[in-house]
């Protein structure tokens, strides 16, 4: 049984208790303890010449501060709260020993542990580009802002401050950012949330201060945005005007290579980076009976369930890809960039130029994919539409599927391309009219 204290417990340590302790010094250097009632563990240790406040836990004394007889109520309460916090930490450490490691771990150290675990558990299903994007978010935004903070000091207010600071940093480096840096702030918060969720599972923290409940995310632009017929007509006019200027040797804000890549993105509804710009020319089957691009690893591939997918091309998409110039050092790229051996990184800025010239409201490049999905309704069968967009279908390695369904999908891609070219104004109105998908595919 625990030993009964020689002196009665006090309801709460306050200035009166402290003064009484100074009036009754200990007769030996070992001193005596004045404990609070309840289970706070906070107490005074009274010696011959000094009085300390601290915590007595598992028969060990943990001093917090030395006291003096004339302390005010607020001074005593401040040191008492510090002692109470220490008591809670000691009790937490007893219940969850791993919390002690979390209290001394910095966010930078957590980042290393988190990324090592991510690569070990999901390295086979995450692309190198995805891992690089994660690393860039940490390197540019999270580590400079809070990398040196220990996990207990990483509060909700710190997470909110990161949310406010990231957009300003993005605009400083990329003033042309259409989202104002808000999407990158959401990405940074998501990475912070994932790391703290890992720490929670490891029992290094007791809550996740970056959860969306505590730190609301910036609202995203509606992903259903797409171009209507009038907008397609305006975009088509701008494309033709710029192509004409280049053909006449005049200056243009966009290169022919970029304009051709934009046309392919419009015709096919591809994810413009991973399924077009960053592809290899060797993946393209432009002269086959069913023209297509093979994507070895498509979005949504998961381990053994992957296998990539085919992007089926209409005749004008094939013309555009063949017309792209590939300088020395970039012969292997489908859409070369300005630097030899490097692909064109993205179409976001080029698309912004097109929209401004067409006097259209800003919409993301992804709107081209939504436009392909919307305007193909009634032009091709719904199952062909889903397969062309990569939502259904079989992997590239399924040659039987390609042999049986490839021709139909190729004709479906050509029909949608023909319809979209009509909306762009590239074709005369009499040629832009096409029959419903059932008749067209049966022809």
MARMI-443286 format. One record per atom (N, C-alpha, C): x, y, z; residue in one letter. Coordinates in steps of 0.05 Angstrom, whole numbers, padded with zeros to 5 digits, always signed. Layout:
XYZa...
***
This chain:
+00017-00024+00000x+00000+00000+00000x+00017+00025+00000x+00009+00046-00015x+00025+00070-00015x+00026+00083+00012x+00048+00096+00018x+00052+00108+00044x+00034+00133+00047x+00021+00136+00070x+00004+00159+00074x+00022+00183+00079x+00017+00206+00065x+00034+00229+00068x+00033+00240+00097x+00056+00249+00106x+00057+00258+00134x+00042+00284+00138x+00038+00299+00117x+00023+00324+00119x-00002+00322+00102x-00024+00335+00111x-00049+00333+00096x-00047+00346+00068x-00062+00335+00050x-00063+00346+00023x-00078+00373+00023x-00072+00389+00003x-00086+00415+00000x-00104+00413-00025x-00127+00428-00024x-00144+00427-00048x-00130+00437-00073x-00113+00458-00070x-00100+00470-00094x-00077+00486-00085x-00055+00484-00098x-00032+00501-00091x-00037+00529-00100x-00035+00548-00081x-00039+00576-00086x-00020+00593-00069x-00019+00619-00071x+00000+00635-00055x-00001+00630-00025x-00024+00625-00015x-00026+00620+00014x-00012+00594+00022x-00014+00573+00005x-00001+00548+00011x+00030+00552+00009x+00038+00568-00011x+00067+00574-00015x+00078+00588+00010x+00064+00609+00019x+00073+00624+00043x+00074+00606+00068x+00055+00589+00070x+00055+00571+00093x+00079+00552+00092x+00086+00544+00068x+00110+00526+00065x+00135+00540+00073x+00138+00566+00066x+00162+00581+00075x+00162+00586+00105x+00138+00587+00117x+00137+00591+00146x+00145+00565+00161x+00142+00542+00147x+00147+00516+00160x+00169+00501+00144x+00193+00511+00144x+00214+00498+00129x+00220+00470+00140x+00232+00453+00123x+00238+00425+00131x+00261+00425+00150x+00262+00405+00167x+00284+00402+00186x+00308+00388+00175x+00305+00376+00151x+00327+00362+00138x+00328+00369+00109x+00350+00363+00096x+00353+00371+00068x+00335+00355+00050x+00327+00331+00059x+00309+00314+00043x+00282+00328+00039x+00274+00343+00060x+00249+00358+00058x+00224+00342+00060x+00202+00355+00055x+00176+00341+00055x+00159+00352+00031x+00138+00338+00025x+00121+00345+00002x+00094+00354+00012x+00083+00374-00003x+00055+00383+00001x+00041+00376-00025x+00023+00356-00023x+00010+00345-00047x-00018+00358-00050x-00027+00360-00075x-00054+00368-00080x-00073+00344-00078x-00098+00350-00071x-00118+00329-00071x-00124+00320-00100x-00135+00296-00103x-00140+00286-00130x-00116+00273-00142x-00115+00271-00169x-00094+00256-00182x-00078+00275-00201x-00074+00299-00193x-00059+00318-00210x-00029+00312-00210x-00018+00300-00188x+00010+00294-00185x+00026+00320-00179x+00014+00343-00179x+00028+00368-00174x+00032+00371-00144x+00056+00380-00136x+00061+00383-00107x+00084+00403-00103x+00087+00410-00078x+00110+00427-00069x+00131+00409-00055x+00156+00415-00060x+00177+00402-00044x+00190+00423-00027x+00187+00420+00000x+00196+00440+00019x+00222+00430+00032x+00243+00446+00029x+00269+00439+00041x+00275+00461+00062x+00300+00460+00072x+00308+00479+00093x+00307+00508+00084x+00317+00512+00060x+00320+00540+00050x+00305+00545+00024x+00291+00526+00014x+00278+00530-00012x+00252+00515-00014x+00235+00525-00032x+00210+00512-00039x+00208+00510-00069x+00203+00486-00080x+00200+00481-00109x+00173+00470-00114x+00162+00477-00138x+00138+00464-00147x+00146+00445-00170x+00132+00422-00170x+00138+00402-00191x+00119+00379-00190x+00128+00356-00199x+00111+00332-00202x+00126+00309-00188x+00110+00293-00173x+00121+00269-00162x+00107+00246-00176x+00123+00231-00192x+00112+00210-00208x+00129+00185-00205x+00115+00163-00198x+00129+00137-00194x+00153+00140-00175x+00149+00153-00153x+00169+00157-00132x+00193+00174-00141x+00190+00188-00164x+00211+00205-00173x+00202+00234-00173x+00220+00253-00166x+00213+00281-00164x+00223+00295-00190x+00204+00310-00202x+00210+00326-00226x+00205+00355-00220x+00226+00371-00216x+00223+00399-00209x+00215+00415-00233x+00198+00435-00229x+00189+00453-00250x+00200+00481-00246x+00198+00492-00221x+00208+00519-00216x+00212+00523-00186x+00230+00541-00180x+00234+00550-00152x+00215+00572-00146x+00204+00572-00121x+00184+00592-00114x+00196+00612-00093x+00182+00635-00090x+00189+00653-00068x+00163+00660-00053x+00166+00670-00030x+00143+00674-00012x+00124+00695-00021x+00133+00714-00038x+00115+00737-00045x+00104+00735-00074x+00101+00711-00084x+00091+00708-00111x+00062+00715-00112x+00053+00727-00135x+00025+00734-00139x+00009+00709-00146x-00017+00713-00147x-00035+00691-00154x-00029+00682-00183x-00025+00701-00201x-00020+00693-00229x+00007+00679-00232x+00027+00688-00218x+00053+00674-00219x+00052+00646-00209x+00038+00642-00187x+00035+00615-00177x+00019+00597-00196x-00002+00609-00207x-00019+00593-00225x-00004+00586-00251x+00013+00604-00261x+00029+00598-00285x+00047+00574-00280x+00062+00574-00258x+00081+00552-00253x+00065+00526-00246x+00042+00529-00234x+00025+00506-00228x+00016+00493-00254x+00007+00509-00274x-00001+00499-00300x+00021+00485-00314x+00046+00496-00312x+00069+00483-00324x+00074+00455-00311x+00071+00454-00285x+00074+00428-00271x+00052+00409-00279x+00027+00419-00282x+00005+00402-00290x+00009+00391-00318x+00020+00408-00336x+00026+00398-00363x+00048+00376-00363x+00068+00380-00346x+00089+00360-00344x+00077+00334-00333x+00059+00336-00314x+00046+00312-00303x+00030+00297-00324x+00016+00311-00341x+00001+00298-00362x+00020+00284-00382x+00042+00297-00388x+00061+00285-00407x+00073+00260-00395x+00079+00260-00369x+00089+00236-00356x+00069+00214-00356x+00044+00221-00351x+00023+00201-00351x+00018+00190-00379x+00019+00207-00399x+00016+00198-00427x+00039+00179-00434x+00063+00186-00426x+00086+00170-00432x+00085+00142-00419x+00072+00141-00396x+00069+00116-00383x+00049+00098-00398x+00027+00111-00408x+00006+00095-00422x+00015+00088-00450x+00028+00107-00464x+00038+00102-00491x+00067+00110-00493x+00085+00092-00488x+00113+00099-00488x+00123+00112-00513x+00110+00106-00536x+00119+00118-00561x+00114+00148-00562x+00096+00159-00545x+00092+00188-00544x+00117+00203-00537x+00134+00190-00521x+00158+00204-00513x+00176+00209-00537x+00176+00191-00556x+00191+00195-00581x+00178+00217-00598x+00152+00218-00598x+00138+00238-00613x+00143+00266-00602x+00146+00269-00576x+00151+00295-00564x+00177+00307-00572x+00197+00290-00578x+00223+00300-00585x+00228+00300-00615x+00209+00290-00631x+00212+00288-00660x+00204+00314-00673x+00221+00323-00693x+00214+00347-00708x+00198+00339-00733x+00185+00358-00745x+00170+00353-00770x+00188+00343-00792x+00213+00353-00793x+00232+00344-00813x+00238+00314-00809x+00242+00306-00784x+00247+00278-00779x+00222+00260-00785x+00198+00271-00779x+00174+00257-00786x+00172+00253-00816x+00179+00274-00831x+00178+00273-00860x+00196+00250-00870x+00219+00246-00860x+00237+00225-00868x+00224+00197-00862x+00213+00195-00838x+00200+00169-00831x+00176+00164-00848x+00160+00184-00853x+00136+00182-00869x+00142+00173-00898x+00162+00187-00910x+00169+00181-00938x+00181+00153-00940x+00197+00145-00921x+00208+00118-00921x+00186+00097-00920x+00166+00101-00903x+00144+00083-00901x+00127+00083-00926x+00123+00106-00938x+00107+00108-00962x+00120+00093-00985x+00146+00096-00988x+00160+00082-01010x+00160+00051-01005x+00162+00044-00979x+00162+00015-00973x+00135+00002-00978x+00114+00016-00970x+00087+00004-00972x+00073+00009-00998x+00079+00032-01011x+00064+00038-01036x+00082+00045-01059x+00108+00040-01056x+00127+00046-01077x+00121+00033-01103x+00109+00009-01103x+00104-00006-01127x+00080+00006-01143x+00063+00021-01130x+00039+00032-01144x+00041+00062-01148x+00060+00075-01137x+00063+00104-01140x+00085+00109-01161x+00080+00126-01180x+00100+00132-01200x+00122+00150-01189x+00144+00150-01203x+00166+00168-01194x+00158+00197-01195x+00141+00204-01215x+00133+00232-01217x+00115+00240-01193x+00098+00221-01184x+00081+00227-01160x+00099+00231-01136x+00118+00213-01132x+00136+00216-01109x+00152+00242-01110x+00160+00250-01134x+00174+00275-01138x+00156+00299-01131x+00131+00298-01139x+00113+00319-01132x+00109+00322-01102x+00107+00299-01088x+00105+00299-01059x+00130+00312-01047x+00153+00304-01057x+00178+00314-01046x+00180+00344-01050x+00171+00354-01073x+00172+00383-01079x+00155+00399-01060x+00131+00388-01053x+00114+00402-01034x+00127+00405-01007x+00141+00384-00998x+00155+00386-00973x+00179+00405-00974x+00194+00403-00996x+00218+00419-00998x+00212+00448-01001x+00192+00455-01016x+00186+00483-01022x+00169+00497-01000x+00151+00482-00987x+00132+00495-00970x+00131+00486-00941x+00130+00460-00937x+00126+00450-00909x+00151+00452-00892x+00173+00442-00902x+00198+00442-00886x+00208+00470-00880x+00208+00489-00900x+00216+00516-00892x+00198+00529-00871x+00172+00522-00872x+00154+00535-00853x+00154+00523-00825x+00157+00496-00823x+00154+00483-00797x+00173+00459-00793x+00193+00456-00809x+00210+00432-00808x+00224+00429-00781x+00230+00452-00768x+00245+00450-00743x+00228+00447-00718x+00202+00450-00722x+00184+00448-00699x+00181+00419-00690x+00181+00415-00663x+00175+00388-00653x+00144+00383-00656x+00136+00358-00656x+00108+00352-00661x+00089+00365-00640x+00096+00366-00614x+00078+00380-00595x+00074+00409-00602x+00093+00422-00615x+00091+00450-00621x+00077+00454-00648x+00070+00433-00662x+00056+00435-00687x+00026+00436-00681x+00015+00460-00679x-00012+00464-00670x-00031+00470-00694x-00056+00472-00688x-00076+00479-00709x-00069+00506-00721x-00061+00525-00704x-00054+00551-00713x-00030+00551-00732x-00010+00533-00727x+00012+00531-00745x+00003+00520-00772x-00015+00500-00772x-00026+00490-00797x-00042+00511-00812x-00057+00527-00798x-00072+00549-00811x-00053+00570-00823x-00031+00575-00809x-00011+00594-00819x+00001+00584-00845x+00007+00558-00846x+00018+00546-00871x-00002+00550-00893x-00028+00545-00887x-00049+00549-00907x-00049+00577-00918x-00044+00597-00901x-00045+00625-00910x-00019+00633-00925x+00004+00620-00918x+00029+00629-00930x+00035+00616-00957x+00025+00592-00961x+00032+00578-00986x+00023+00593-01011x-00003+00603-01012x-00010+00618-01037x+00008+00641-01043x+00017+00656-01023x+00035+00678-01028x+00062+00669-01039x+00072+00646-01029x+00097+00636-01040x+00094+00626-01069x+00071+00614-01075x+00066+00605-01102x+00065+00629-01122x+00050+00650-01114x+00048+00673-01131x+00074+00687-01134x+00091+00686-01114x+00118+00698-01116x+00134+00685-01137x+00133+00658-01139x+00148+00643-01158x+00134+00641-01185x+00107+00640-01185x+00092+00637-01210x+00068+00656-01209x+00073+00681-01216x+00051+00701-01215x+00028+00694-01233x+00033+00677-01254x+00012+00671-01273x-00007+00649-01263x-00002+00638-01239x-00019+00616-01228x-00048+00624-01228x-00064+00608-01242x-00093+00615-01245x-00108+00611-01219x-00099+00593-01202x-00113+00587-01177x-00104+00605-01154x-00084+00622-01159x-00074+00639-01137x-00059+00624-01116x-00050+00599-01122x-00035+00583-01102x-00053+00568-01083x-00079+00570-01085x-00097+00557-01066x-00096+00526-01069x-00094+00516-01094x-00092+00487-01098x-00067+00476-01085x-00045+00491-01088x-00019+00482-01076x-00021+00482-01046x-00035+00502-01034x-00040+00502-01005x-00055+00478-00997x-00075+00470-01012x-00090+00445-01006x-00072+00421-01007x-00054+00420-01028x-00035+00398-01030x-00016+00397-01007x-00007+00420-00998x+00011+00420-00975x-00003+00410-00949x-00027+00419-00945x-00043+00410-00922x-00048+00380-00923x-00053+00370-00948x-00058+00342-00950x-00033+00325-00944x-00010+00335-00952x+00015+00321-00945x+00020+00322-00915x+00015+00345-00903x+00018+00348-00874x-00001+00329-00860x-00026+00328-00869x-00046+00310-00857x-00037+00281-00859x-00027+00273-00883x-00018+00245-00887x+00005+00238-00868x+00024+00256-00865x+00047+00251-00847x+00038+00249-00818x+00020+00267-00810x+00011+00266-00782x-00008+00242-00777x-00022+00233-00798x-00038+00209-00795x-00020+00185-00791x+00003+00184-00806x+00023+00163-00802x+00034+00165-00773x+00039+00189-00763x+00049+00192-00736x+00028+00183-00715x+00003+00188-00721x-00019+00179-00703x-00020+00149-00702x-00017+00136-00725x-00017+00106-00726x+00007+00095-00711x+00029+00110-00711x+00053+00101-00697x+00052+00109-00667x+00030+00123-00659x+00026+00131-00631x+00047+00152-00623x+00056+00169-00642x+00074+00190-00635x+00059+00216-00629x+00034+00218-00638x+00017+00241-00631x-00010+00230-00623x-00026+00247-00610x-00052+00239-00601x-00075+00250-00618x-00068+00268-00637x-00089+00278-00655x-00075+00290-00680x-00091+00293-00701x-00081+00304-00726x-00090+00333-00729x-00071+00352-00725x-00078+00380-00725x-00083+00391-00754x-00077+00375-00774x-00081+00384-00802x-00105+00372-00815x-00123+00361-00799x-00148+00349-00811x-00165+00371-00823x-00181+00363-00843x-00198+00383-00856x-00219+00394-00837x-00226+00380-00816x-00245+00390-00796x-00234+00413-00781x-00208+00412-00775x-00195+00433-00759x-00184+00455-00777x-00174+00448-00801x-00163+00468-00820x-00178+00464-00846x-00200+00478-00851x-00215+00475-00876x-00198+00481-00900x-00202+00465-00921x-00187+00469-00946x-00200+00491-00963x-00184+00502-00981x-00196+00521-01001x-00214+00506-01020x-00236+00518-01026x-00255+00505-01044x-00243+00505-01072x-00247+00483-01086x-00236+00480-01113x-00257+00489-01133x-00247+00497-01157x-00266+00503-01179x-00280+00478-01187x-00305+00481-01194x-00321+00458-01201x-00308+00442-01223x-00305+00416-01219x-00291+00399-01239x-00309+00393-01263x-00335+00401-01261x-00353+00395-01283x-00352+00417-01305x-00334+00437-01302x-00332+00458-01322x-00325+00446-01349x-00339+00456-01370x-00332+00447-01397x-00341+00469-01416x-00332+00468-01440x-00338+00488-01460x-00364+00481-01475x-00381+00502-01479x-00405+00497-01495x-00398+00501-01525x-00418+00499-01542x-00412+00501-01571x-00401+00528-01579x-00411+00550-01567x-00401+00576-01573x-00372+00580-01564x-00365+00569-01541x-00338+00571-01531x-00319+00555-01549x-00328+00531-01558x-00311+00515-01577x-00306+00531-01603x-00327+00544-01612x-00324+00560-01637x-00304+00583-01633x-00305+00596-01610x-00285+00617-01605x-00257+00607-01602x-00254+00584-01589x-00227+00571-01587x-00217+00563-01614x-00234+00552-01630x-00226+00543-01657x-00217+00567-01674x-00230+00590-01671x-00222+00613-01687x-00195+00623-01678x-00189+00623-01652x-00163+00631-01643x-00141+00612-01652x-00147+00586-01651x-00127+00566-01661x-00120+00571-01690x-00141+00574-01706x-00136+00579-01735x-00121+00605-01740x-00128+00626-01725x-00114+00651-01729x-00084+00649-01723x-00078+00635-01701x-00050+00632-01693x-00035+00614-01712x-00048+00593-01722x-00036+00575-01741x-00030+00590-01768x-00049+00608-01775x-00045+00624-01799x-00021+00643-01797x-00019+00655-01773x+00003+00674-01769x+00030+00659-01771x+00031+00635-01759x+00056+00620-01761x+00062+00611-01789x+00041+00604-01804x+00045+00596-01832x+00055+00619-01849x+00048+00643-01842x+00057+00667-01856x+00083+00678-01846x+00095+00664-01827x+00121+00673-01816x+00119+00696-01796x+00095+00701-01786x+00091+00723-01767x+00095+00713-01738x+00098+00732-01719x+00101+00724-01691x+00075+00714-01680x+00078+00695-01661x+00054+00684-01648x+00062+00679-01619x+00043+00683-01600x+00049+00678-01572x+00053+00648-01566x+00044+00631-01584x+00047+00602-01580x+00060+00589-01604x+00076+00569-01600x+00090+00555-01621x+00070+00536-01635x+00077+00528-01659x+00060+00508-01674x+00059+00482-01658x+00082+00474-01646x+00082+00450-01630x+00061+00450-01608x+00059+00473-01594x+00039+00476-01573x+00011+00476-01583x+00006+00489-01605x-00021+00489-01617x-00029+00461-01626x-00011+00446-01638x-00017+00419-01646x-00023+00401-01622x-00008+00405-01601x-00013+00389-01576x-00040+00396-01564x-00047+00422-01565x-00074+00430-01555x-00096+00417-01572x-00092+00415-01597x-00113+00403-01614x-00116+00373-01607x-00094+00359-01603x-00096+00331-01596x-00110+00328-01569x-00104+00346-01550x-00118+00345-01524x-00148+00349-01527x-00155+00367-01545x-00184+00373-01550x-00197+00349-01563x-00184+00337-01583x-00196+00315-01598x-00199+00289-01581x-00181+00284-01562x-00180+00258-01549x-00189+00259-01520x-00190+00282-01507x-00197+00284-01479x-00177+00271-01460x-00152+00270-01468x-00132+00256-01452x-00124+00273-01428x-00112+00261-01408x-00099+00275-01387x-00073+00287-01399x-00073+00313-01403x-00054+00325-01422x-00025+00321-01416x-00018+00316-01391x+00010+00312-01384x+00018+00283-01386x+00006+00266-01369x+00014+00238-01367x+00007+00222-01392x-00013+00230-01407x-00022+00214-01430x-00016+00227-01457x-00002+00250-01457x+00005+00262-01482x+00032+00274-01481x+00036+00295-01465x+00061+00310-01466x+00085+00293-01457x+00081+00277-01437x+00104+00262-01426x+00107+00234-01438x+00094+00229-01460x+00096+00203-01472x+00120+00202-01491x+00128+00177-01498x+00150+00172-01517x+00139+00168-01545x+00153+00176-01565x+00144+00172-01592x+00142+00142-01599x+00158+00126-01586x+00157+00097-01591x+00131+00085-01581x+00117+00099-01563x+00091+00089-01554x+00069+00093-01574x+00074+00110-01594x+00053+00118-01613x+00052+00098-01636x+00028+00089-01643x+00024+00072-01666x+00008+00089-01687x+00022+00108-01699x+00008+00127-01716x+00001+00116-01743x+00016+00096-01752x+00011+00085-01779x-00004+00058-01779x-00013+00050-01755x-00028+00025-01754x-00056+00029-01765x-00070+00007-01770x-00097+00008-01779x-00115+00021-01758x-00108+00017-01733x-00122+00031-01711x-00102+00049-01697x-00099+00074-01705x-00079+00092-01693x-00084+00096-01663x-00063+00096-01647x-00066+00097-01618x-00040+00104-01605x-00041+00112-01580x-00018+00116-01563x-00020+00097-01540x+00001+00082-01534x+00002+00064-01511x+00013+00078-01486x-00002+00077-01465x+00006+00089-01440x+00013+00066-01421x+00039+00060-01416x+00047+00037-01400x+00035+00037-01372x+00032+00061-01361x+00021+00062-01334x+00001+00085-01333x-00025+00078-01333x-00046+00098-01333x-00055+00104-01305x-00068+00127-01302x-00079+00135-01276x-00099+00114-01267x-00096+00106-01241x-00114+00086-01230x-00102+00058-01230x-00080+00054-01244x-00066+00028-01243x-00058+00022-01214x-00063-00002-01205x-00056-00010-01178x-00042-00037-01179x-00016-00037-01177x-00001-00062-01176x-00007-00081-01199x-00014-00106-01193x-00018-00126-01214x-00043-00120-01230x-00061-00102-01221x-00085-00096-01235x-00080-00075-01257x-00055-00065-01259x-00049-00045-01279x-00045-00057-01307x-00028-00044-01322x-00023-00053-01349x-00027-00031-01370x-00032-00006-01360x-00034+00016-01379x-00060+00016-01395x-00061+00033-01415x-00085+00034-01432x-00078+00047-01459x-00096+00044-01478x-00092+00056-01504x-00107+00082-01507x-00095+00102-01519x-00108+00126-01527x-00114+00124-01557x-00139+00122-01565x-00146+00118-01593x-00147+00146-01607x-00138+00147-01631x-00135+00173-01645x-00151+00174-01670x-00163+00198-01675x-00175+00203-01701x-00155+00212-01721x-00163+00215-01746x-00144+00222-01768x-00130+00249-01764x-00145+00270-01754x-00131+00296-01751x-00112+00296-01727x-00118+00280-01706x-00099+00277-01684x-00073+00264-01694x-00076+00244-01712x-00052+00232-01723x-00036+00252-01739x-00051+00269-01755x-00037+00290-01771x-00022+00309-01753x-00035+00317-01731x-00022+00336-01713x+00004+00324-01701x+00002+00299-01692x+00026+00287-01679x+00048+00284-01699x+00042+00277-01724x+00062+00274-01744x+00075+00301-01752x+00059+00322-01749x+00069+00349-01758x+00086+00362-01737x+00087+00351-01713x+00104+00364-01692x+00133+00359-01698x+00149+00381-01699x+00178+00379-01704x+00192+00369-01679x+00211+00351-01683x+00226+00340-01661x+00256+00345-01667x+00268+00365-01655x+00296+00372-01660x+00315+00351-01650x+00340+00354-01657x+00361+00335-01649x+00362+00334-01618x+00362+00310-01608x+00362+00306-01579x+00334+00301-01568x+00314+00307-01584x+00286+00303-01575x+00270+00285-01594x+00284+00270-01610x+00271+00253-01630x+00253+00232-01618x+00259+00225-01593x+00244+00204-01579x+00219+00214-01565x+00214+00240-01565x+00192+00251-01550x+00167+00256-01568x+00144+00251-01558x+00120+00257-01573x+00116+00287-01576x+00119+00302-01555x+00116+00331-01556x+00141+00343-01542x+00162+00350-01557x+00186+00361-01545x+00182+00388-01532x+00198+00394-01511x+00197+00420-01499x+00219+00438-01511x+00224+00460-01497x+00245+00479-01507x+00273+00468-01503x+00277+00452-01482x+00304+00442-01476x+00307+00415-01490x+00330+00410-01503x+00334+00384-01516x+00331+00361-01497x+00316+00340-01506x+00313+00317-01489x+00292+00319-01468x+00279+00342-01466x+00258+00346-01445x+00231+00351-01459x+00209+00338-01449x+00183+00342-01461x+00171+00369-01453x+00151+00377-01469x+00135+00401-01461x+00122+00394-01434x+00125+00412-01415x+00117+00404-01387x+00087+00404-01384x+00073+00425-01393x+00044+00427-01390x+00033+00447-01409x+00006+00447-01411x-00008+00465-01429x-00024+00487-01414x-00021+00489-01388x-00037+00508-01373x-00034+00536-01382x-00009+00546-01385x-00005+00573-01394x-00014+00578-01423x-00009+00558-01440x-00018+00561-01468x-00049+00562-01469x-00062+00546-01453x-00091+00546-01452x-00102+00573-01442x-00088+00585-01423x-00096+00611-01413x-00094+00632-01435x-00073+00631-01452x-00070+00649-01474x-00093+00646-01494x-00101+00621-01499x-00123+00616-01518x-00149+00628-01507x-00155+00623-01481x-00180+00632-01469x-00181+00663-01469x-00159+00676-01463x-00159+00705-01463x-00163+00716-01491x-00151+00704-01511x-00154+00714-01538x-00183+00709-01548x-00196+00688-01537x-00223+00682-01545x-00244+00696-01527x-00234+00713-01508x-00252+00727-01489x-00270+00708-01473x-00258+00687-01464x-00273+00667-01448x-00264+00668-01419x-00281+00660-01401x-00275+00659-01373x-00254+00637-01368x-00237+00640-01347x-00217+00619-01342x-00230+00593-01334x-00220+00572-01347x-00227+00544-01339x-00202+00528-01341x-00198+00507-01325x-00173+00492-01326x-00172+00475-01352x-00148+00466-01358x-00144+00449-01382x-00161+00424-01380x-00166+00415-01355x-00183+00391-01351x-00210+00395-01363x-00219+00420-01368x-00245+00424-01381x-00246+00411-01408x-00223+00408-01422x-00223+00395-01448x-00231+00366-01445x-00222+00353-01424x-00230+00325-01419x-00260+00324-01413x-00270+00342-01397x-00298+00343-01391x-00315+00349-01416x-00304+00367-01433x-00317+00373-01458x-00319+00349-01476x-00297+00333-01478x-00298+00309-01494x-00319+00290-01484x-00321+00287-01457x-00341+00269-01445x-00369+00279-01451x-00374+00305-01448x-00400+00316-01452x-00410+00315-01480x-00393+00324-01499x-00401+00327-01527x-00400+00301-01542x-00390+00280-01530x-00391+00254-01543x-00417+00239-01538x-00433+00249-01519x-00459+00237-01513x-00477+00238-01537x-00487+00216-01546x-00504+00215-01569x-00489+00212-01595x-00462+00215-01594x-00446+00211-01618x-00435+00183-01619x-00428+00172-01596x-00418+00145-01594x-00432+00130-01572x-00430+00104-01571x-00442+00089-01550x-00430+00095-01523x-00445+00093-01502x-00436+00100-01475x-00412+00083-01467x-00412+00057-01474x-00390+00040-01466x-00364+00048-01481x-00367+00057-01507x-00344+00066-01522x-00333+00092-01509x-00351+00109-01501x-00343+00134-01488x-00327+00129-01463x-00337+00111-01446x-00323+00104-01421x-00295+00092-01427x-00294+00075-01448x-00268+00062-01454x-00248+00082-01466x-00258+00101-01483x-00240+00121-01494x-00228+00139-01472x-00243+00143-01451x-00233+00160-01429x-00217+00145-01409x-00215+00118-01412x-00199+00103-01394x-00213+00094-01369x-00240+00097-01368x-00255+00090-01344x-00262+00060-01345x-00262+00048-01369x-00267+00020-01371x-00247+00008-01392x-00249-00017-01397x-00232-00029-01417x-00211-00047-01404x-00194-00058-01421x-00174-00077-01413x-00147-00065-01416x-00126-00077-01403x-00099-00066-01405x-00088-00070-01433x-00066-00056-01438x-00052-00058-01465x-00044-00087-01471x-00038-00102-01451x-00028-00129-01456x-00049-00148-01466x-00075-00140-01464x-00097-00157-01473x-00100-00154-01503x-00085-00170-01518x-00086-00168-01548x-00112-00177-01559x-00126-00196-01546x-00152-00205-01556x-00172-00183-01555x-00171-00168-01533x-00189-00145-01530x-00184-00124-01552x-00158-00119-01557x-00151-00099-01577x-00160-00109-01605x-00157-00134-01611x-00165-00145-01637x-00195-00143-01641x-00210-00149-01620x-00239-00150-01623x-00252-00123-01622x-00242-00105-01603x-00255-00080-01599x-00240-00056-01609x-00214-00059-01616x-00198-00037-01625x-00210-00022-01649x-00218-00036-01670x-00229-00022-01694x-00254-00005-01687x-00272-00016-01670x-00296+00000-01662x-00288+00024-01646x-00268+00021-01628x-00259+00044-01612x-00245+00065-01629x-00230+00055-01649x-00217+00074-01668x-00237+00090-01683x-00259+00077-01693x-00280+00092-01707x-00295+00110-01688x-00299+00102-01663x-00312+00120-01644x-00295+00145-01639x-00268+00141-01636x-00251+00164-01632x-00252+00183-01656x-00254+00172-01680x-00255+00189-01704x-00281+00204-01705x-00304+00191-01696x-00329+00205-01696x-00330+00228-01677x-00319+00225-01653x-00319+00246-01634x-00300+00269-01643x-00278+00262-01655x-00259+00282-01666x-00274+00298-01688x-00288+00284-01705x-00302+00298-01727x-00323+00317-01715x-00337+00309-01695x-00357+00326-01682x-00344+00350-01669x-00322+00346-01655x-00309+00368-01642x-00297+00388-01662x-00286+00378-01684x-00276+00395-01705x-00299+00412-01717x-00322+00400-01718x-00345+00416-01727x-00352+00439-01707x-00350+00433-01681x-00355+00454-01661x-00334+00475-01663x-00309+00467-01668x-00287+00487-01670x-00290+00504-01695x-00305+00496-01714x-00308+00511-01739x-00288+00503-01760x-00274+00481-01756x-00254+00472-01776x-00267+00460-01801x-00292+00451-01798x-00305+00438-01821x-00330+00454-01829x-00336+00453-01854x-00361+00466-01863x-00385+00453-01849x-00406+00469-01846x-00429+00459-01831x-00441+00434-01843x-00441+00432-01870x-00453+00409-01882x-00437+00384-01877x-00410+00387-01873x-00393+00364-01867x-00392+00358-01837x-00399+00378-01821x-00397+00374-01792x-00420+00357-01781x-00442+00354-01796x-00464+00338-01786x-00457+00308-01789x-00461+00293-01767x-00455+00265-01768x-00480+00250-01758x-00482+00225-01765x-00505+00209-01758x-00501+00197-01730x-00522+00188-01717x-00520+00176-01690x-00501+00153-01690x-00491+00146-01667x-00469+00127-01665x-00477+00099-01676x-00501+00091-01673x-00508+00064-01681x-00505+00061-01712x-00515+00082-01726x-00513+00081-01755x-00484+00085-01764x-00470+00104-01750x-00443+00110-01759x-00424+00086-01756x-00426+00073-01733x-00408+00050-01729x-00416+00026-01746x-00441+00025-01754x-00450+00003-01771x-00444+00007-01800x-00436+00032-01807x-00431+00038-01835x-00406+00025-01845x
***
